[in-house]
Amino acid sequence: MKTKLFSICYEPQHFLTVGNQVESWDNTENLRPELREFPIFESAFNSDITKDLDYWGLVSPKFEKKSNLSCQKFIDWVVETQKTITADVYFINPVPIVESLFPGVIQHGETCHPGLLGILQRNIATASQIDLATLYMDCNTFAMCNYFIANRKFWDKYILFVHDFLLSVEAHPNDYDLMYAKSANYGPNKALPYYTFAVERLFSIFINLYKNEIKFAHYPYSRQDLLVKTSLAEPIIDELRCLSDIKQIAVSAGYPNMMQHWAFLRNRLAQQNQYLFLME
């Protein structure tokens, strides 16, 4: 299978950091930087460059710093995993601490950016019969960044899903203003609007809502990976891994009492280690 990963280059110096097995994607024009990756995904989706590829993806220059994994190792993992797991999309969540501590990307988003849940609930057509506040996500579908490699089946459905969401937002003036003009109060960059953080979460929401149609696989960080990546003490890493496992059981079994157990243990860990919520 022809599988390719592109590294998005926003500035000339980014071209110098692209490895041999990863190709550069020129986005130095970058007319709407606050919109992040999605316009680039659209451009690639409609480009002749990707039309003959079986799987492809684009990642930001921050990929290696955030994931603690080289682009080459990520694509190597995808190619190796394809031998045993046939999926439509292969992804990595570079923030496993957040996955352990929050029920899902939506709940995390609402905590950090109040009002985000409402935007998502009102404008995702397929969510009309679902309370997104109770859409829980385990490690199999939880992703805080758009770091994935996918086939045409995924891209066809995902691009349409995001388009439909954005068209709905345009039809709601208050949501449009919040999405494009209001600060999401993101610490490192107060200028970023809600758009950035809403679209970022659509990937996880999409694979949850379409999990009967779209097959997916996630990169599994080992215990040692997490120790190196986070520099946290071993007991903390072990507790975070336990929380992730408990949530996975609760989500896969549809067992609400297990989610209550997860919440109890999570809250206890949070009270004792509040700094965890400041980490990425």
N, C-alpha and C positions, 0 to 999 in steps of 0.2 A: 504493500500500500504506500502511496505517495503522501507522506506526512511532513508538514513544514511549519516551523515556528518563525514568526517575524518579530523583531524588536523595533518598537516605534521610536523614531528619532525626532525629537522636538527641537533640538539644537544641533549645530554642526559637530560639536564635540562628541555627541552621542554615537556618531558613526564609527568613531575610533574604538568604542567599547564592544562592538558587535562581534561575537565569536565566529569561528569558521563554519559551524554547522547551523547557524542561525542567520537569517537574512535581515537586512535593514528595511524599514518601511519609512519613507520620507514623509514626515509631517511637520517640516520646519515652517511651513506657512502658518499653520495653527491659528486660524482666524477666530475660533471660539474656544479658548483654552478651558473655560469653566465647564464645557460639555464633556471633557475628558475623552474616553475611548470610543463612545458609541458612534459618532460621525466617522471615525476611522474604520470601525467595523463595517459600517454601511459602504464605505468606499471600497474596502477589500472585497466585500460580498458581491459587488457589482463589477469587479475588476477582472480582466482576462488573466491576471497573475494567479488567481486562485481557482479558476474554473476547472482545471484539470487535476487539482489536488483532491485526494480522498479525505484528508484531514488537514486543517490548518487553524492557526490562532495567532493573535497579536498580543504582546505584553509590553508594559511600559518599561522605561529605563530603570525604574525602581524595583523591578522584579527580583533581582538577585539579592538586593539589600533587604527587602521585605521577607522573602521566602527563605533566605539563607541557603539557597540552592542555585546553582548555575543554570542558565537557560539550556545548556547542553545536557545537563543531568535530568532536567525536567523532560525534555524531548526524548531522551534515552529511556526514561521511565515509561513514557507513553508508548513508544515503539515496543518495548519489552512486554508491557501489560496487554497490548493488542494481541499478543500471541495466545493469551489465556482468557481474556475478558473482552468480549465484543461490546463496546459501548458506542453511543453516539457522541458523547463528550467526555473528555478526561480533564479534570481540573485539580487545582491545588488551592487550599485555604491557607494563606500565610499567617493568619492570626488565630492559631488554635486555642490560645488562652480565652479569647472572646467566645469561641464555640462552647467551651466548658462552662462558662459563667452566665450565658444568656440562653433563653429558650429558643431563640431564633434571630435571624438578622433583622426582622421587623421590630421585635421588642428592643433589641439593641439600638436600632435607629430612632425609635420613639424616645428612648431614654436620653440619647445624645442630641436629638433634633426634634423637640416636641412639635407635633402636628404632622409628622411624616406618615404615621400610620393612617391618618385620615385621608391624605393625598392618595396613598396606595389603595385604600379600601374603596374610595369613590371612583377611581379611574382604571382599575384592572377589571375588565369585563368578566373574565372567568372567575373572579372572586366575589361576584354578586351574591352567591349563596353560601359564602364562606366567611366566617369571622377571622380576619387575618391576625387579630390579637391572640388567637388560640392556634395559629399555625406554627407548630413546634418543629424544629429542624435539628437533626443529629449531624454527626460528622460527615455522613454520606451526602448531604445536600447543603451544608452550611459553608458559604464562601463570602469573605469580606472584600475580595478584589476580583476583577474580571480576568483571571488568569486561567485560560482553558484552551484546549485544542479540540476541534469538533468537526463532524462531517456535514455534508450538505443538508441532510435531513434535519439536524439540529439547527443549523444556521437559517434555513427557510422558516422554521416555526418561531425561532427566537427573534429574528429581525421583525417579523410581523407582529409578534407579541409586544415588543417595545414600541413599535410604530403605533399600534392601537392605543397603548397607554398614553403616549405623547399627544395623539389626536384628541383623546378624551380630555386631557389636561387643557388643551387649547380651547375646548368648549366650555370650560369653567373658569371665568375671569379671576376669581379669588385664588383658585389653585394655580392658575398660570402665573399670577403675580408672585405667589409664594415660591413657585418652582424656579422662576427665572430672575426675580428681582430682590428677594429677601435673603438676608444672610442666614445661613444654617447654624451660625455660631460655632463653627469648627475652630478649635483652638489655634492650630498652626496657620490658618488662613481664614480670617473672618469674612473675606470677600466672596467666598464660595457660596452659591445659592443652594436651595434645597434640591435642585435638579441633580447635582453631583451625587448626592447621597441616596436619592430615590432610585435613579437608574442603576447605580452600583448594586442595589439589592434585588433588582429584577431578575438577575440570573438565578439566584437561589429560589426565589418565588416561582419562577418559571419551571424549574425542574421538579419542584414539589407539586405544582398544580398539574404537570403533564408527566408524572412519573410512570404512568401506565403506557405512555407512548414513547417517551425518551429514556434511553438507557444511559447510565452515567457511572463513572468511577472516579474516586478521589485519591490523591496522593497521601499515603499514610506516614505521618511523622513517627519515628520510633521514639522510645523513651530517651535514648541517647541523643537523638536529634533535638528533642525538646530541651534537654539539659544544656546543650551547646547553644541553641538558638536563643534561649531566654535568660541563661545564667541564673536561674532560680534554684533554690535549694531542693534537694531530692525529695524530701517529704511533701513540698508544695507541688512539685511535678506529679508525684504519685496521687495526690488528692485531686488534682485537675484531671488526670487521666481517668480516675474513678468516676468523677462527675460526668465526664464525656460518655463513659460506658453505661452508666445508669440512665442517662438521657436517651442513649441509643436504644436500650431495652424498652424504655417507656414509649418511645416514638414508634418503634417497629411493632410492638405488641398492642399499641393503642391502650395502654394501661395508665389511667390518670393518677392512680394512687402512687405509682412509681415516680411520676413527675413531682408529686408532693414530697416524696423522699429526697429527690434531687434538689428541690427548692430549699428544703431544710438544711441539707449538708452544704449547699452553695451559700446560703445566708450565713451560716456559721463560719465558713472559710472567709467570706467577705468581711465579716465583723473583725476577724482577727488579722486580716491582711488587706486593708483597703487599698493599698498601693497597686494591687493587681488590676484594678479597674482603670488605672492610668497607663497600663502597658499595652503595647501593640506587638 
